[in-house]
Amino acid sequence: MRTENSLLTTQDPRLKTQNSRMDSIAMLDREFFLGFIKIHILHHASKAPIFGVEIAEELARHGYAISPGTLYPTLHRLAKEGYLSSSATVVNGKVRKYYTATDKGNLLLEESRTKIRELVDEVIEERATKDEVH
């Protein structure tokens, strides 16, 4: 039995449109959640030095599947912008870069916490109000 989905092929323009939409959604999700990821990185780097694999595992624990191709440029960018400082240490014969939040990074983290509280209060309050109405 053939379904409409089984009729779609790589030549079918509907599939290209669908794939394009999926790619756009994936890119939007990536862009959207990258802000959360940066704040999460700053949070952990403010507590203790972090390194790539360690923070990738921590982010994965919270449901963020981040590739090395996204994570390491993000760490480098945060360092270049002055939010993180880095230092290299040899571990098991390999150089490992550790990142720590700078004063500028800690200030941004504090400002972010305030904004996060405001946003969560608004979003949760709105959801609670809608739940009460229904």
N, C-alpha and C positions, 0 to 999 in steps of 0.2 A: 504494500500500500504506500503510495507516495503522498507525502504531505507537502504543504507549500514550502516549508523550511528545507525539505530535501531537494527542492527544485532550484534553490539558490546555489549558484556557483561563484567562483572568483570572478567570472565575467559578468555576473549579474550586477547592475548598477545599484539595486536595493542593498546588496551585501556591502558594497563600497560605502554607501551612505550610512548603513548600520555600523560598520567598522569605524568610520570617521566619527560618528557620534560617540561610540565607546572610547575611542582615543581621546576625544575632547573631554569626556567625563573623567577619564583617568588622569589627564593633564590637569583638569580643574581640581580633582581630589588631591593630586600631588602638590599643586600650588597652594591650595587651601590649607592642607595639613602641615606644610613646611613651616609655617609660623608656629604651630604647636610644637613641632619637633625642635625648632630653634630654642624656644623657651624651655623645653624639657632638657636640652643639652646644657643651657645656661644654669638651670637648676642644679643638675648633678655636678657640673664643673665648679659651682660655687661651694659645694660641700667638700669635694676632694678632687684631685687630678683624675681625669678620665682619658681613655684612649679609644680608638675607633671601634674595635671589636666589642669591647665592653659596653660602650654606649649603644651600639647596634643591637646587642642582646637585650639591653634594658628597654630600648624602644620597641623591640619585637614583643617583649613581655606585655606591653601596653597596646599591642595590635598594630603598630606601625611597621610595615614591611618596607625597609629602606635599603636600597642597593648601595654598595660601596661607591658606585658612580655618582650617587646623590649625596651620601654621607660625607665623604672626604672633601669634596668641594665646599660643602656647607661648613665644615669645621675650619677649612682654610679661609673661607670668606669671613667667618666670625672672628678669626684671628687677625686677618688683614684689616678689618673694620675696627679693631681694638677692643672687642668684647671678650676675647679669649687670649691668653698668652700660651705659648707652647715651649716645651723642652723635650729634648731627645734623650733617650736612655737605651742602652743595649740590653736586650732581654733574650736569653737563649741564642746569642749570636746574631740577633736581628735588631735593627733600630726601631724603637717604638716611640711615637710622639705622644706625649701627655699634654692635655689641655686643662687650663685652670681659668676660671672667670677672673677678669680684671676688675678694677674699681668701676670702670665704665660698664662692664657686663653686669656687675652686681646692681648698679643703679638702674639699668634697663630692666633687670629681673624684678626689682622692687616696683618699678612703674608698671610692669606687665602684671604683677600680682594684683595691683589695684584695679586695673582694667579687667582682668579675669574675674575678680569678685563682682564687679559691677555687671559684667556680661552674664555670669552664671545666675546672679540674683534676678536679673531681668528675664532670662530665658526660663529658668525654673519657676519663677513667679508666674510668668505667662502660661506655662504648661499647667501649673497647679490651678490657675484660674479657669482655664479651659476644661480641665478634668472636673472641677466643681460644677460647672455649668451643665456638663453632659451627665 
